């Protein structure tokens, strides 16, 4: 007899989500986010990063014996959903996954970004190198090899930054650098920090085994899922923004939300956001590769299309720099290219179907 799985949030999980939202609303209000956007290429807010570390954001899945909170992937997804809703800038996924591996990451004292040396994950475009986010602000870079390598190397960011060149990012809150493959870079002080890290090391119980010799595969799945959670949070936030504007904006003596065309846009946005949420939450429980791929695919679609529809609800003012809608759309575009693109997710899903003979 099959066992029924209850995906409803517990009281503790709801409290966690509410606590993260309260923290981010207090520390990253709209005025502060807009100041970062209007002030030019932003760096990571170190004070906020340390406060996130102190609140356990990065150490959420570390064992309590190792100084962590001792929770699991579902709780991390809830925290990242709120970070996506708030458009919190910074390499959140890499720093969270580096907790317990790179010194200072768990406490928010170190900023960690990621570089995909295998050529299929963190924004690799072609042989010119990988696109790495927030490199100038990072202390360490997780260099992620091919899934069969079984190792992730933590490198000092300063050396790679000297070999990298900045590129223009569509998202004003996500600075990007193009970085050559580390094996092709000879830079001073090329010493892994710490000495060649084998993931997961001391990282995060409870975590399911990734399979024989495949720790990098599990790392990627978790990175994909947490990125999907960020996208999901953004998709949910743009629903709220569209509905609020539809209630407050009047045309012909009526709120525009009274018009059927606007209602259809908002309803479609809600369906996308809730569909993505159900799949992301389920993938956090099962950690199945196919379900994680489906979660990223649906969350990317929800984040991008919801931001576009939110822009349409806002009308002409939605296209202006002063409106916040474009920030969600641009961040969604960047995240859709990180860790697992749509084509890669579709290949993963197709492979799963073939394995089951569908």
LUMMARVO-686766 format. One record per residue (C-alpha): residue in one letter; residue number from 1; x negated, y, z negated. Coordinates in Angstrom, 2 decimals, always signed. Each point is the difference from the previous one (the first is absolute). Layout:
<lumgus>
+------+-----+---------+---------+---------+
| code | pos |      px |      py |      pz |
+------+-----+---------+---------+---------+
|    A | NUM |       X |       Y |       Z |
...
+------+-----+---------+---------+---------+
</lumgus>
This chain:
<lumgus>
+------+-----+---------+---------+---------+
| code | pos |      px |      py |      pz |
+------+-----+---------+---------+---------+
|    X |   1 |   +0.00 |   +0.00 |   +0.00 |
|    X |   2 |   -1.39 |   +3.41 |   +0.95 |
|    X |   3 |   -0.66 |   +2.50 |   -2.76 |
|    X |   4 |   +1.67 |   +3.38 |   +0.14 |
|    X |   5 |   -2.45 |   +2.91 |   -0.02 |
|    X |   6 |   +1.15 |   +3.24 |   -1.61 |
|    X |   7 |   -1.51 |   +3.04 |   +1.70 |
|    X |   8 |   +1.71 |   +2.54 |   -2.24 |
|    X |   9 |   -2.32 |   +2.31 |   -1.92 |
|    X |  10 |   -0.46 |   -0.56 |   -3.70 |
|    X |  11 |   +0.36 |   +2.79 |   -2.55 |
|    X |  12 |   -3.80 |   +0.15 |   -0.32 |
|    X |  13 |   -0.41 |   +0.31 |   +3.76 |
|    X |  14 |   +2.55 |   +2.81 |   +0.15 |
|    X |  15 |   -1.81 |   +1.76 |   -2.83 |
|    X |  16 |   -3.31 |   -0.37 |   +1.84 |
|    X |  17 |   +1.45 |   +1.51 |   +3.17 |
|    X |  18 |   +1.58 |   +2.86 |   -1.92 |
|    X |  19 |   -3.23 |   +0.68 |   -1.85 |
|    X |  20 |   -2.07 |   +0.17 |   +3.18 |
|    X |  21 |   +2.57 |   +2.31 |   +1.60 |
|    X |  22 |   -0.02 |   +2.30 |   -3.02 |
|    X |  23 |   -3.80 |   +0.10 |   -0.02 |
|    X |  24 |   -0.24 |   +0.86 |   +3.69 |
|    X |  25 |   +2.78 |   +2.57 |   -0.09 |
|    X |  26 |   -1.77 |   +1.74 |   -2.88 |
|    X |  27 |   -3.53 |   -0.18 |   +1.43 |
|    X |  28 |   +0.75 |   +0.34 |   +3.72 |
|    X |  29 |   +2.90 |   +2.42 |   +0.43 |
|    X |  30 |   +0.84 |   +1.29 |   +3.46 |
|    X |  31 |   -1.92 |   +3.22 |   -0.57 |
|    X |  32 |   -3.21 |   -1.88 |   -0.72 |
|    X |  33 |   +0.43 |   -2.29 |   +3.00 |
|    X |  34 |   +0.64 |   +2.98 |   +2.26 |
|    X |  35 |   -3.06 |   +1.78 |   -1.38 |
|    X |  36 |   -2.11 |   -3.01 |   +0.94 |
|    X |  37 |   +1.54 |   -0.07 |   +3.48 |
|    X |  38 |   -0.43 |   +3.72 |   +0.63 |
|    X |  39 |   -3.47 |   +0.12 |   -1.52 |
|    X |  40 |   -1.66 |   -2.10 |   +2.71 |
|    X |  41 |   -1.47 |   -3.51 |   -0.05 |
|    X |  42 |   +0.77 |   -1.28 |   -3.50 |
|    X |  43 |   -2.21 |   -2.02 |   -2.26 |
|    X |  44 |   +1.19 |   -2.36 |   -2.68 |
|    X |  45 |   +1.26 |   +1.77 |   -3.11 |
|    X |  46 |   -2.40 |   -1.53 |   -2.53 |
|    X |  47 |   +1.99 |   +1.16 |   -3.01 |
|    X |  48 |   +3.17 |   -1.61 |   +1.34 |
|    X |  49 |   -1.98 |   -3.12 |   +0.97 |
|    X |  50 |   -1.27 |   -0.35 |   -3.58 |
|    X |  51 |   +3.48 |   +0.58 |   -1.35 |
|    X |  52 |   +1.33 |   -2.76 |   +2.26 |
|    X |  53 |   -2.77 |   -2.22 |   -1.30 |
|    X |  54 |   +0.86 |   +0.86 |   -3.59 |
|    X |  55 |   +3.63 |   -0.87 |   +0.68 |
|    X |  56 |   -1.05 |   -3.42 |   +1.28 |
|    X |  57 |   +0.86 |   +0.56 |   +3.67 |
|    X |  58 |   -3.21 |   -1.56 |   +1.31 |
|    X |  59 |   -0.39 |   -2.59 |   -2.78 |
|    X |  60 |   +3.60 |   -1.12 |   +0.18 |
|    X |  61 |   -0.92 |   -3.57 |   +1.02 |
|    X |  62 |   -3.21 |   -0.41 |   -1.97 |
|    X |  63 |   +0.18 |   -2.41 |   -2.91 |
|    X |  64 |   +0.49 |   +1.65 |   -3.38 |
|    X |  65 |   -3.23 |   -1.68 |   -1.13 |
|    X |  66 |   -1.79 |   +1.98 |   +2.72 |
|    X |  67 |   +1.59 |   +3.31 |   -1.02 |
|    X |  68 |   +2.94 |   -0.19 |   +2.37 |
|    X |  69 |   +3.77 |   -0.01 |   -0.36 |
|    X |  70 |   +0.43 |   -3.66 |   +0.93 |
|    X |  71 |   +2.95 |   +0.38 |   +2.38 |
|    X |  72 |   +0.50 |   -1.47 |   +3.46 |
|    X |  73 |   +0.41 |   +0.92 |   +3.63 |
|    X |  74 |   +3.74 |   +0.84 |   -0.28 |
|    X |  75 |   -0.79 |   +2.68 |   -2.59 |
|    X |  76 |   -2.79 |   +1.38 |   +2.17 |
|    X |  77 |   +2.45 |   +0.26 |   +2.89 |
|    X |  78 |   +2.36 |   +2.08 |   -2.17 |
|    X |  79 |   -2.82 |   +2.37 |   -0.95 |
|    X |  80 |   -1.13 |   +0.36 |   +3.61 |
|    X |  81 |   +3.56 |   +0.62 |   +1.14 |
|    X |  82 |   +0.07 |   +3.05 |   -2.26 |
|    X |  83 |   -3.40 |   +1.14 |   +1.27 |
|    X |  84 |   +1.33 |   -0.18 |   +3.56 |
|    X |  85 |   +3.09 |   +1.93 |   -0.98 |
|    X |  86 |   -2.18 |   +2.78 |   -1.44 |
|    X |  87 |   -2.43 |   -0.02 |   +2.96 |
|    X |  88 |   -2.84 |   -0.47 |   -2.49 |
|    X |  89 |   -3.22 |   +0.45 |   +2.01 |
|    X |  90 |   -3.10 |   -2.12 |   -0.41 |
|    X |  91 |   -1.21 |   -3.57 |   +0.65 |
|    X |  92 |   +2.42 |   -1.54 |   -2.47 |
|    X |  93 |   +0.01 |   -3.53 |   +1.41 |
|    X |  94 |   -3.77 |   -0.44 |   +0.10 |
|    X |  95 |   -0.53 |   +1.47 |   -3.47 |
|    X |  96 |   +2.73 |   -2.20 |   -1.48 |
|    X |  97 |   -1.47 |   -3.12 |   +1.58 |
|    X |  98 |   -3.50 |   +0.98 |   -1.16 |
|    X |  99 |   +1.05 |   +0.15 |   -3.66 |
|    X | 100 |   -2.16 |   -2.40 |   -1.97 |
|    X | 101 |   -2.45 |   -0.31 |   +2.89 |
|    X | 102 |   -1.37 |   +3.52 |   +0.52 |
|    X | 103 |   -1.03 |   +1.73 |   -3.20 |
|    X | 104 |   +2.33 |   +2.83 |   -0.97 |
|    X | 105 |   +2.74 |   -0.85 |   +2.51 |
|    X | 106 |   +2.43 |   -1.33 |   -2.60 |
|    X | 107 |   -0.32 |   +3.15 |   -2.14 |
|    X | 108 |   +0.26 |   +2.39 |   +2.94 |
|    X | 109 |   -3.58 |   +1.18 |   -0.46 |
|    X | 110 |   -0.98 |   -1.40 |   +3.41 |
|    X | 111 |   +1.73 |   +0.60 |   +3.33 |
|    X | 112 |   -0.25 |   -3.02 |   +2.30 |
|    X | 113 |   +0.91 |   -0.15 |   +3.67 |
|    X | 114 |   -0.22 |   -2.89 |   +2.47 |
|    X | 115 |   -1.77 |   -0.85 |   +3.27 |
|    X | 116 |   +1.08 |   -2.93 |   +2.14 |
|    X | 117 |   -3.13 |   -1.54 |   +1.51 |
|    X | 118 |   +1.98 |   -2.78 |   +1.67 |
|    X | 119 |   +1.62 |   +2.37 |   +2.43 |
|    X | 120 |   +3.66 |   -0.54 |   -0.86 |
|    X | 121 |   +1.40 |   +1.85 |   -2.93 |
|    X | 122 |   -0.84 |   +3.39 |   -1.46 |
|    X | 123 |   +0.38 |   +2.07 |   +3.12 |
|    X | 124 |   -2.64 |   -1.58 |   +2.26 |
|    X | 125 |   +0.62 |   +1.27 |   +3.51 |
|    X | 126 |   -2.87 |   -1.24 |   +2.15 |
|    X | 127 |   -3.73 |   -0.59 |   +0.04 |
|    X | 128 |   -0.60 |   +3.59 |   -1.05 |
|    X | 129 |   +0.63 |   -0.94 |   -3.61 |
|    X | 130 |   +2.66 |   +0.06 |   -2.68 |
|    X | 131 |   +2.15 |   +2.86 |   -1.23 |
|    X | 132 |   -0.48 |   +0.30 |   -3.76 |
|    X | 133 |   +2.23 |   +2.20 |   -2.14 |
|    X | 134 |   -1.30 |   +2.38 |   -2.66 |
|    X | 135 |   -3.62 |   -1.01 |   +0.54 |
|    X | 136 |   -1.34 |   +3.38 |   -1.10 |
|    X | 137 |   +1.73 |   -0.36 |   -3.38 |
|    X | 138 |   -0.85 |   -3.67 |   -0.56 |
|    X | 139 |   -2.60 |   -1.45 |   -2.33 |
|    X | 140 |   +0.07 |   -3.49 |   +1.52 |
|    X | 141 |   +1.19 |   -1.70 |   +3.16 |
|    X | 142 |   +1.33 |   -3.53 |   +0.13 |
|    X | 143 |   -1.46 |   -1.51 |   +3.18 |
|    X | 144 |   +2.38 |   -2.80 |   +0.89 |
|    X | 145 |   -1.32 |   -2.79 |   +2.18 |
|    X | 146 |   +1.76 |   -2.55 |   +2.17 |
|    X | 147 |   +2.52 |   -2.19 |   -1.87 |
|    X | 148 |   -2.31 |   -3.02 |   +0.18 |
|    X | 149 |   -2.95 |   +1.84 |   -1.60 |
|    X | 150 |   +1.49 |   -0.15 |   -3.47 |
|    X | 151 |   -1.83 |   +3.14 |   -1.18 |
|    X | 152 |   +0.74 |   +3.66 |   -0.44 |
|    X | 153 |   -2.99 |   +2.27 |   -0.42 |
|    X | 154 |   +0.19 |   +3.18 |   -2.06 |
|    X | 155 |   -2.26 |   +2.67 |   +1.51 |
|    X | 156 |   -0.91 |   +3.47 |   -1.27 |
|    X | 157 |   +2.09 |   +2.48 |   +1.98 |
|    X | 158 |   -2.73 |   +2.63 |   +0.33 |
|    X | 159 |   -2.08 |   -2.12 |   +2.35 |
|    X | 160 |   +2.87 |   -0.77 |   +2.35 |
|    X | 161 |   +1.14 |   +3.62 |   -0.10 |
|    X | 162 |   -3.37 |   +1.11 |   +1.36 |
|    X | 163 |   +0.42 |   -2.35 |   +2.96 |
|    X | 164 |   +3.66 |   +0.92 |   +0.59 |
|    X | 165 |   +1.59 |   +2.84 |   +1.88 |
|    X | 166 |   +3.27 |   +1.72 |   -0.94 |
|    X | 167 |   +2.93 |   -0.34 |   +2.37 |
|    X | 168 |   +3.16 |   +2.02 |   +0.11 |
|    X | 169 |   +2.84 |   -1.70 |   -1.85 |
|    X | 170 |   +3.63 |   +0.41 |   +0.95 |
|    X | 171 |   +0.76 |   +0.06 |   -3.73 |
|    X | 172 |   -1.40 |   +3.13 |   -1.68 |
|    X | 173 |   -0.16 |   -1.82 |   -3.35 |
|    X | 174 |   -1.97 |   -3.02 |   +1.29 |
|    X | 175 |   -3.48 |   +1.00 |   +1.23 |
|    X | 176 |   -1.64 |   -2.62 |   +2.21 |
|    X | 177 |   -3.57 |   -0.90 |   +0.96 |
|    X | 178 |   -1.16 |   -2.34 |   +2.72 |
|    X | 179 |   -2.55 |   -2.38 |   -1.49 |
|    X | 180 |   -2.27 |   -2.42 |   +1.90 |
|    X | 181 |   -0.14 |   -3.63 |   -1.03 |
|    X | 182 |   -2.14 |   -0.12 |   -3.20 |
|    X | 183 |   -2.35 |   -2.58 |   +1.55 |
|    X | 184 |   -0.92 |   +2.57 |   +2.65 |
|    X | 185 |   -0.70 |   +2.75 |   -2.52 |
|    X | 186 |   -3.39 |   +0.45 |   -1.63 |
|    X | 187 |   +0.48 |   +2.58 |   -2.71 |
|    X | 188 |   -1.98 |   +0.84 |   -3.13 |
|    X | 189 |   +1.00 |   -1.95 |   -3.06 |
|    X | 190 |   +1.87 |   -2.77 |   +1.76 |
|    X | 191 |   +0.62 |   -1.99 |   -3.16 |
|    X | 192 |   +3.40 |   -1.55 |   -0.56 |
|    X | 193 |   +1.65 |   +1.31 |   -3.14 |
|    X | 194 |   +0.28 |   -2.27 |   -1.82 |
|    X | 195 |   -2.18 |   -2.64 |   +1.65 |
|    X | 196 |   +2.20 |   -1.63 |   +2.68 |
|    X | 197 |   +3.45 |   -0.44 |   -1.47 |
|    X | 198 |   +1.90 |   -3.22 |   +0.61 |
|    X | 199 |   +3.70 |   +0.75 |   -0.22 |
|    X | 200 |   +1.97 |   -0.53 |   -2.15 |
|    X | 201 |   -2.70 |   -0.24 |   -2.67 |
|    X | 202 |   +1.66 |   +1.15 |   -3.21 |
|    X | 203 |   +2.95 |   +1.39 |   +1.90 |
|    X | 204 |   +3.52 |   -0.14 |   -1.14 |
|    X | 205 |   +1.83 |   -2.88 |   -1.45 |
|    X | 206 |   +2.64 |   -1.09 |   +0.68 |
|    X | 207 |   -1.02 |   -0.53 |   +3.61 |
|    X | 208 |   +0.59 |   -3.05 |   +2.10 |
|    X | 209 |   -2.92 |   -1.81 |   +1.60 |
|    X | 210 |   -0.60 |   +1.15 |   +3.54 |
|    X | 211 |   -0.90 |   -3.46 |   +1.31 |
|    X | 212 |   -3.37 |   -1.66 |   +0.46 |
|    X | 213 |   -2.66 |   +2.57 |   +0.80 |
|    X | 214 |   +2.51 |   +2.71 |   +0.87 |
|    X | 215 |   -0.23 |   +2.70 |   -2.69 |
|    X | 216 |   -0.30 |   +2.67 |   +2.70 |
|    X | 217 |   +3.29 |   -1.23 |   +1.43 |
|    X | 218 |   +1.74 |   +0.57 |   -3.32 |
|    X | 219 |   -1.63 |   +3.40 |   -0.34 |
|    X | 220 |   +1.37 |   +1.00 |   +3.39 |
|    X | 221 |   +3.49 |   -1.26 |   -0.79 |
|    X | 222 |   +0.10 |   +2.01 |   -3.20 |
|    X | 223 |   -1.32 |   +3.10 |   +1.79 |
|    X | 224 |   +2.63 |   -0.40 |   +2.73 |
|    X | 225 |   +2.79 |   -0.40 |   -2.56 |
|    X | 226 |   -1.05 |   +2.99 |   -2.10 |
|    X | 227 |   -0.20 |   +2.13 |   +3.15 |
|    X | 228 |   +3.50 |   -1.19 |   +0.90 |
|    X | 229 |   +1.13 |   +1.10 |   -3.46 |
|    X | 230 |   -1.39 |   +3.48 |   +0.66 |
|    X | 231 |   +1.90 |   +0.12 |   +3.30 |
|    X | 232 |   +3.17 |   -1.20 |   -1.72 |
|    X | 233 |   -0.23 |   +2.77 |   -2.57 |
|    X | 234 |   -0.38 |   +2.60 |   +2.72 |
|    X | 235 |   +2.98 |   -1.43 |   +1.90 |
|    X | 236 |   +2.17 |   +0.20 |   -3.11 |
|    X | 237 |   -1.10 |   +3.56 |   -0.68 |
|    X | 238 |   +0.90 |   +1.22 |   +3.49 |
|    X | 239 |   +3.50 |   -1.46 |   -0.48 |
|    X | 240 |   +0.35 |   +2.16 |   -3.11 |
|    X | 241 |   -1.32 |   +3.06 |   +1.85 |
|    X | 242 |   +2.41 |   -0.48 |   +2.92 |
|    X | 243 |   +3.05 |   -0.53 |   -2.21 |
|    X | 244 |   -0.80 |   +3.01 |   -2.16 |
|    X | 245 |   -0.42 |   +2.24 |   +3.05 |
|    X | 246 |   +3.21 |   -1.36 |   +1.55 |
|    X | 247 |   +1.87 |   +1.00 |   -3.16 |
|    X | 248 |   -1.55 |   +3.46 |   -0.33 |
|    X | 249 |   -0.15 |   +1.16 |   +3.61 |
|    X | 250 |   +3.27 |   +1.49 |   +1.29 |
|    X | 251 |   +1.09 |   +0.44 |   +3.61 |
|    X | 252 |   +3.43 |   +1.23 |   +1.12 |
|    X | 253 |   +1.01 |   +0.30 |   -3.63 |
|    X | 254 |   -0.73 |   -3.66 |   -0.81 |
|    X | 255 |   -3.05 |   -1.90 |   -1.30 |
|    X | 256 |   -1.68 |   -1.68 |   +2.94 |
|    X | 257 |   +0.35 |   -3.31 |   -1.86 |
|    X | 258 |   +3.69 |   +0.15 |   +0.87 |
|    X | 259 |   -0.83 |   -0.52 |   +3.68 |
|    X | 260 |   +0.00 |   -3.57 |   +1.24 |
|    X | 261 |   -3.28 |   +0.26 |   +1.92 |
|    X | 262 |   -1.87 |   +1.03 |   -3.16 |
|    X | 263 |   +1.75 |   -2.69 |   -2.03 |
|    X | 264 |   -1.14 |   -2.64 |   +2.50 |
|    X | 265 |   -3.60 |   +1.19 |   -0.22 |
|    X | 266 |   +0.03 |   -0.14 |   -3.80 |
|    X | 267 |   +1.70 |   -3.38 |   -0.07 |
|    X | 268 |   -2.58 |   -1.45 |   +2.38 |
|    X | 269 |   -2.79 |   +1.38 |   -2.17 |
|    X | 270 |   +1.47 |   -1.61 |   -3.11 |
|    X | 271 |   +0.34 |   -3.38 |   +1.72 |
|    X | 272 |   -3.66 |   +0.09 |   +1.11 |
|    X | 273 |   -1.26 |   +1.00 |   -3.45 |
|    X | 274 |   +2.03 |   -2.61 |   -1.89 |
|    X | 275 |   -0.84 |   -2.76 |   +2.47 |
|    X | 276 |   -3.70 |   +0.79 |   -0.35 |
|    X | 277 |   +0.31 |   +0.12 |   -3.80 |
|    X | 278 |   +1.60 |   -3.45 |   -0.22 |
|    X | 279 |   -2.68 |   -1.58 |   +2.19 |
|    X | 280 |   -2.89 |   +1.73 |   -1.78 |
|    X | 281 |   +1.32 |   -1.03 |   -3.43 |
|    X | 282 |   +0.45 |   -3.59 |   +1.18 |
|    X | 283 |   -3.51 |   -0.13 |   +1.49 |
|    X | 284 |   -1.42 |   +1.24 |   -3.32 |
|    X | 285 |   +1.51 |   -3.06 |   -1.68 |
|    X | 286 |   -0.84 |   -2.63 |   +2.63 |
|    X | 287 |   -3.32 |   +1.46 |   +1.29 |
|    X | 288 |   +0.65 |   -1.94 |   +3.21 |
|    X | 289 |   -2.07 |   +1.28 |   +2.94 |
|    X | 290 |   +2.98 |   +0.04 |   +2.34 |
|    X | 291 |   +2.21 |   +1.84 |   -2.44 |
|    X | 292 |   -2.75 |   +2.52 |   -0.69 |
|    X | 293 |   -0.32 |   +0.60 |   +3.76 |
|    X | 294 |   +3.78 |   +0.46 |   +0.26 |
|    X | 295 |   -0.11 |   +2.43 |   -2.92 |
|    X | 296 |   -2.68 |   +2.15 |   +1.65 |
|    X | 297 |   +1.80 |   -0.08 |   +3.35 |
|    X | 298 |   +3.34 |   +1.09 |   -1.47 |
|    X | 299 |   -1.53 |   +2.54 |   -2.39 |
|    X | 300 |   -1.99 |   +1.65 |   +2.79 |
|    X | 301 |   +3.11 |   +0.21 |   +2.14 |
|    X | 302 |   +2.06 |   +1.41 |   -2.86 |
|    X | 303 |   -2.61 |   +2.62 |   -0.94 |
|    X | 304 |   -0.57 |   +1.24 |   +3.56 |
|    X | 305 |   +3.59 |   -0.09 |   +1.25 |
|    X | 306 |   +1.47 |   +1.38 |   -3.22 |
|    X | 307 |   -2.39 |   +2.95 |   +0.11 |
|    X | 308 |   +0.99 |   +0.65 |   +3.61 |
|    X | 309 |   +3.71 |   -0.17 |   -0.80 |
|    X | 310 |   -0.51 |   +2.18 |   -3.08 |
|    X | 311 |   -1.61 |   +2.55 |   +2.28 |
|    X | 312 |   +3.06 |   -0.13 |   +2.28 |
|    X | 313 |   +2.34 |   +0.55 |   -2.95 |
|    X | 314 |   -2.01 |   +3.08 |   -0.95 |
|    X | 315 |   +0.33 |   +1.35 |   +3.54 |
|    X | 316 |   -2.31 |   +2.78 |   +1.17 |
|    X | 317 |   -1.38 |   +0.67 |   -3.47 |
|    X | 318 |   -1.13 |   -3.62 |   -0.17 |
|    X | 319 |   -2.63 |   +0.74 |   +2.63 |
|    X | 320 |   -1.60 |   +2.79 |   -2.01 |
|    X | 321 |   -3.20 |   -0.26 |   -2.05 |
|    X | 322 |   +1.82 |   +1.19 |   -3.10 |
|    X | 323 |   +2.34 |   -3.01 |   -0.05 |
|    X | 324 |   -1.32 |   -3.15 |   -1.67 |
|    X | 325 |   +1.49 |   -2.43 |   +2.50 |
|    X | 326 |   -3.04 |   +0.03 |   +2.28 |
|    X | 327 |   -2.23 |   -1.04 |   -2.91 |
|    X | 328 |   +1.94 |   -3.24 |   -0.41 |
|    X | 329 |   -0.04 |   -0.65 |   +3.75 |
|    X | 330 |   -3.74 |   +0.58 |   +0.34 |
|    X | 331 |   -0.84 |   -2.11 |   -3.04 |
|    X | 332 |   +2.23 |   -2.78 |   +1.35 |
|    X | 333 |   -1.84 |   +0.09 |   +3.34 |
|    X | 334 |   -3.36 |   -0.39 |   -1.76 |
|    X | 335 |   +1.16 |   -2.81 |   -2.30 |
|    X | 336 |   +1.53 |   -1.89 |   +2.90 |
|    X | 337 |   -3.53 |   -0.38 |   +1.40 |
|    X | 338 |   -1.50 |   -1.18 |   -3.30 |
|    X | 339 |   -0.66 |   -3.60 |   -1.06 |
|    X | 340 |   +2.48 |   -1.58 |   +2.41 |
|    X | 341 |   +1.41 |   +1.58 |   +3.13 |
|    X | 342 |   +3.37 |   -0.91 |   +1.49 |
|    X | 343 |   -1.54 |   -2.25 |   +2.66 |
|    X | 344 |   -2.03 |   -1.89 |   -2.61 |
|    X | 345 |   +3.06 |   -0.43 |   -2.23 |
|    X | 346 |   +2.00 |   -1.32 |   +2.93 |
|    X | 347 |   -2.78 |   -2.49 |   +0.79 |
|    X | 348 |   +0.01 |   -1.18 |   -3.62 |
|    X | 349 |   +3.76 |   -0.50 |   +0.08 |
|    X | 350 |   -0.17 |   -1.81 |   +3.35 |
|    X | 351 |   -2.72 |   -2.31 |   -1.29 |
|    X | 352 |   +2.14 |   -0.83 |   -3.00 |
|    X | 353 |   +2.95 |   -0.87 |   +2.20 |
|    X | 354 |   -2.18 |   -2.24 |   +2.15 |
|    X | 355 |   -1.31 |   -1.80 |   -3.08 |
|    X | 356 |   +3.56 |   -0.88 |   -0.90 |
|    X | 357 |   +0.84 |   -1.01 |   +3.56 |
|    X | 358 |   +2.55 |   +2.77 |   +0.54 |
+------+-----+---------+---------+---------+
</lumgus>
